[in-house]
Amino acid sequence: MKKSSSHDHPIVLATAGSSTLVSPAQKNSLAAWFSLYLRIEVGIPNGVGRPSPTFKAKKSDLEKFLGYLSGTAGDDHPDGWTKSVSTGFLTWLLTEKSIRTGKPYASTTVDRVLATLKHSAKWIHRQRPFLAGNPMNGIKDTTPKKRSVWKGLEQKRKQEVTRMTSAAEQLTKIQTQANQYPYRNLALLLVGLNSALRPSEILNLDLSQYSGKAFLNVRCKGNQIVERVPLGKNARDAIEQYINAERSDEAGPLFQSKTGRRLTIQKYDRALKLIAAQANSRQPEARHIQVSPHVLRHTALRKLCQEKGIEFAKKRANHVSDRHIWRYIEPGEQEFEEAVECL
């Protein structure tokens, strides 16, 4: 008998539209519950904008499992999802080869899929209890948890924030070609360091959301709308310079490509790496700065926690649990070593 594969029973989750309830006819469809989970808990703009990378990954995770369940149980009835099915799916993940790569799934991918299933199962179980209980209870990850490592810019001894800002200011005088956009890149850097918004949240901003002192009605993770995200003077000045020098005040995405389209995360990353290259140009390799868009969020939340306290950092983090806030604010190894030296 041929081994069942999730790819033999492809299921694509329908997540567009404004419905927020599972109809009585769909109550016994796990696909319908997963679609609702994605809309409410993960967040998708109802037909507006592009789904975030996080949304796409979670959607793919759930579709993998639905394919396995339908191949095993013959349908997607929620009560067919039991702990033994979860265990069987885990075994399948560890032995099956990815269609995209032709190689077994990496352990990090397997654990990401399990994390998605655990969170969605817990959420669904509260709305519509599973017959045999939460099917993900007792399912353990495949790799041991490592202590999280803070990934922000150093602000004291290495002065990386100052170096990056100075380098971005230098580039506004060095990069004079029309397609280089140094003022936009400076604004991207300072908004990331100042707002603590996720990269996707920054790139989804429109010019109309900038009030001159804050961003208004910002759509954040979990489909949450934050009415006001205040900005410091350096970030406000950088935005004004960008608008006056490169963008103009026409409606549309705040941060644009040369074609006027919304900037992609890849272009955001490239802009920061160009700034880092300038900051590193006269520094020994040991002092080179490694940066990415999400590093700016870590840096902003750490600074806010140090200066104002953890409650301020949690409020600015938007939709981050008590458990996860520590990955942003816990002391780095350098700070720990310096503290020990002072004992």
N, C-alpha and C positions, 0 to 999 in steps of 0.2 A: 504493500500500500504506500502510495506516494506521501511523503511528509508534507504536512500543511504549511503553506507559506503565506505571510500577510500580503505578499505581492500577488497571490492568486485571487485575492478578494479585495481589490482596491476600493477604499471608501474615501470620498472627499467631503469634508465638513462644510456645510453651508453656514457662513457667518455674516453675510451681508444683511442689511435690512434693519428696521428699528424695533422688531419684536423683542420683548424681554421676558416672555413667559413661554413655557412649554405647554402646548395645547394638550387637552385630554387624549387626543388621538396619538400624540407623540410621547406620552408619559412613559411608555415602555420601549422607547428608543434611546439607547445610550448615545447614538450619534447626535440626537437632538439635545440631550443634556450637555454633551461636550461642546456643542455649538453655543449654547447659552453660557456655559462656563467661560468660554473664550471671550464672548462679548462683554460679560459683566466683570469677571475677575482679571483678565489679561488686558482687555480694552482694545477695541477697534473703532476707528472713526467710521460711522455709518455711511460708507460709500465715499468718504471724504479723505483725501490724502492716501499715503501708502502705509500698509501695515508695517509695524516695526520688526526688526530682526528677531526680537524676543517672541513676538506674536507668531511669526512664521515658523520658528523652531518648535514652539509648543503645539501648534497646529499639526506640524509634521509628526511629532511624537504621538499625539492622540490618534492620528490616522494610521500610524504603524500598528498601534494596539488594536484598533477597531478591525483592521484587516486580519490580525491574528485571531481575535475573538470570533469573527464571523466564519473563519475557516475552521475553527475548533467547535463552536457551538451551533453553527448553522444560521445564526441571526445575531442581532446586537441588543437583545433583551438585557436590561441592567442586571437582573437576577442571575443571568448566566455568567456574570463576572464574580468569581470567587477567588479565595486565596490560592487555590491550586492552579487556576488559570493564570494568575499573576506570576506564580512560580514557573509555570510552563513558558510564559512569555519571556521571562528573564533568561531561561535556558536558551530559548530561541534567539534572543538578542546576542547572547554570548557565542553562539555557533554559526549563525547565519551571516552571509556576506552582504555588504551594502551594494545595491544596484549601481550607485553612483561611482564608487571607488573599486568595487570588485574585491574588497578586503573585509575582514571581520570588523564589526563596529568597535571603535576605541572604548576603553573603559570609561572615559570621561563622557562620551556620548551615551553609553548605557546608563550611567548614573544620572545624567540630565533627563533622560526619558523617564526613569524611575521617579525622579523628583516631580516631574510634571504629573505623572499618574497619581502619586501620593497626594499632591495638593488637590487635584481635581476630584479624586475619590472622596476625600474628606469633605469637600464642598458639596458634592452631589449627595453624600450620605446624610447631610443635614437637611437637605430639601426633600429627598426621596430615599429613605433607608433601604439599603441592599438587604435581600432576604437572608443571606448568610453572614451579614455584618460587613464592616469595611474591608474590602478585598485586598487592601494594601497594608493592613496591619501586620507587622512582623516581617515584612519584606525588607531586607537590608541591602545597602549599597555594596557594590563590588570592590570598591577601593576604600581604604581607611581615610578618614577625614584629616586633612592637614590643617595646621594652625594658619589662619588667614594672614596674608601679608599685606600691609598697607602699601598702596601704589600711588602715592601723591608726590608732589614736588617738595623738596626740602626747603624750609623757609629760614633756617637759622645759619648754621655753619657754612653750608654750601650755597646759600642764597640763590637757589635755583629760580624762584619766582621773580626776583629782581632781574636776574640775568635774562630770563625769557622775555620779560616786559621790555627791557632795554634793547634787546635784539630786535623785537618787533618794531620798536620806534625807529631804530636804525634803518630797517628795511623800507620804511615809508620814504626815506631820502635816497636809498640805493636803488630800489626797484621803481623805475620810472616808465616802464612800458605799459601800454594800455591794458594788456591782458594779465598783469601780475597781481593786482588787487592787494597791495600791502595794508591799506587802511581797513579793508574787510577782515584781513587775517588778524590784525591787531584787535579789532572789535571782537572777533571770535574768541581770541585768547582771554581777553578781559571779561567778557560776558561769562565764559566758562568758569573763570576763577572767582567771579563775583556772585553769580546767581545760584550756583550749585545745581543747576538743572542738568538732566541727562542730555547727552549729545543729541539724541533723537528729538527731545523736547525743544532744544535750541533751534534745530534745523527746521522744525515745524512751525516756528513763529512767523507771523506776517507783520509787515510794517505797521499795519493798523493797530496791532496789539501793543506797540510801543507808545507810551504816554508822554515821554520826556523824562520821567523819573522811575518808571517801572514797566514791567510787562503785565498785561491784563488778560484775564481769562485764559490762562495757560493750560493746555491739555497735558496731563501727566499720566504716568503709569497707572493702570487700573481704571482708565477712563475717568480719572478724577480731574475736575476743573479747579485750578487754584486761581482765585479772583485777582490776586496781586502778588507779583514777585518784584520787590524793590531792588534797585541797582545803586551801587556806589558811584561817586562822581567820576572816577577814572573810566568806568565802563560806559557811563552816559556820554562822556566827552568823546570816547572812541567811536561810539555809534554815530554821534553827530558828525564827526570828521568823515566817517565812511559814507554817510548819506550825502554829504556836501561834495566830497571829492570823487566818489566812484559810483554811487548807486542812483541818486536822484530821489525824489519823494513820490514816485509813481507807486500805485498800489501793487501788492504782490508779496512774495516771500521776502522776509527781511534779509536773509543771507542768500545771495544769488550767485549762480555761475555766470560765465561770460555771455551765455545765451539768454539770461534772464530767468532761468529755471531754478527751482529750489536746489540748494547745494546738497550734495550727497555726503554721506559719512566718510567715504573714501577721500573726497576733496577736503573735508574738514581735517582729516588725519594728515593729509599731505601738507596743508597749510601750517599745521603745528610743527611738522618735521622740518619744514623750511626755516621756521623761526629757530628751532633747536639747532639746526646746522649753523646758523649765524651765531648763536650763543656759544657753540662749541668750537668755533673756528680758531680761537687763540687759546684754547684750554687743553691741558694734557688729557689723554684718553680716560684716565681715572675720574675726571671731573665732567665727563660728557653727560649731558642730560638726555634721558630717554622719556619720551612723552607721547601720549595719545589723548583723544578727546575725553575719555572717561577719567584719566588722571586728574584733569582739572576739577572734576566733581569731588574726588577724594580730597584734593587739596583745599577746596573751599569749605567743605564740611569739617575737616580737621581744624582749620583756622577758627571757624565759628565756634566750635566746641571749646577750644582753648580759651577764646576771648570772652564768650558769653555763657558757655555751659551746654551740657548735652541736650537739654530740652529745646534750646534754640536750634541746634543742629538737627534734631529729629523733625522739628517743624519745617525747616527749610528742605530737608531731604525728600519730603512728600512721598507718602505711601511706603515707607521703610519701617519694618517691624523692629521692636526692641532687640531681637536676636541678630538682625542683620546690620543695625546701625554701627556695630562695633567694627565691622570690616572697613568702615570709612574713618573711624576716629581713634582706633587703638594706637598706642605709641609705636613708632618704627624702631628698628634695631638700633639705629644710630642714636636716637633719643634715649633709648633704654641704657645703652652703654655710657652715654654722657651722664645720665642720672646716677648710675652706679659709681662712676668716678668721683661724684660729688659727695657720696655717703661718707 
